Amino acid sequence: RKEVEQDPGPFNVPEGATVAFNCTYSNSASQSFFWYRQDCRKEPKLLMSVYSSGNEDGRFTAQLNRASQYISLLIRDSKLSDSATYLCVVNMRDSRDDKIIFGKGTRLHILP
Amino acid sequence: DVKVTQSSRYLVKRTGEKVFLECVQDMDHENMFWYRQDPGLGLRLIYFSYDVKMKEKGDIPEGYSVSREKKERFSLILESASTNQTSMYLCASSWELSTNEKLFFGSGTQLSVL
């Protein structure tokens, strides 16, 4: 099983709809979780951290399910500007040191 | 705002050339990273550094070396560029090497090796 797995998509979603995607991780010792957003030919930028209690930032909600080892991102009332690739990032501590693992990303296209 | 600056946005080099990619951060971050990003493969860590003159191999260090002589600057060196090193190279930095620290990325260097 890959360390961090995401559905590559693309998710083609009409403007105004709600879309959700998940990211699974294999190492139960994983300690912190993030969603990054990457626009075409640009660098990744932090979208939001994912806390155990879940967190919400405007139209975006991130949740963590430790028992099933996945995190999710929900986007409500999607906008054209939400079109991007969303990268799941998991920080884990293995026997030697801290490790940051990136998923390969989920592509989202918001359709007018 | 944290600023991570990569010296070139686009670079074209020939096979066998020595290539230097420079990265500078202005927030006194301890840690700096070099990734490459390829379609279908995602971001892969080449090298990272947690202090001046310190370096650690990432997942794909072969064909690369790094230099960190000053805290703010982390250089990636391709000793003898090859066509399979054509890629987007991303530099990143963070405050601490703890599990809760987010990464700040530079805008990337698209390197083409002909």
Chai-1 contact restraints between the chains, C-beta under 6 A:
chainA,res_idxA,chainB,res_idxB,connection_type,confidence,min_distance_angstrom,max_distance_angstrom,comment,restraint_id
A,Q31,B,T99,contact,1.0,0.0,6.0,A-B,restraint_1
A,S32,B,T99,contact,1.0,0.0,6.0,A-B,restraint_2
A,S32,B,N100,contact,1.0,0.0,6.0,A-B,restraint_3
A,E43,B,L90,contact,1.0,0.0,6.0,A-B,restraint_4
A,E43,B,F105,contact,1.0,0.0,6.0,A-B,restraint_5
A,E43,B,S107,contact,1.0,0.0,6.0,A-B,restraint_6
A,E43,B,G108,contact,1.0,0.0,6.0,A-B,restraint_7
A,P44,B,F105,contact,1.0,0.0,6.0,A-B,restraint_8
A,L46,B,K102,contact,1.0,0.0,6.0,A-B,restraint_9
A,N91,B,T99,contact,1.0,0.0,6.0,A-B,restraint_10
A,R93,B,T99,contact,1.0,0.0,6.0,A-B,restraint_11
A,D98,B,L97,contact,1.0,0.0,6.0,A-B,restraint_12
A,D98,B,T99,contact,1.0,0.0,6.0,A-B,restraint_13
A,F102,B,G42,contact,1.0,0.0,6.0,A-B,restraint_14
A,F102,B,L43,contact,1.0,0.0,6.0,A-B,restraint_15
A,K104,B,G42,contact,1.0,0.0,6.0,A-B,restraint_16
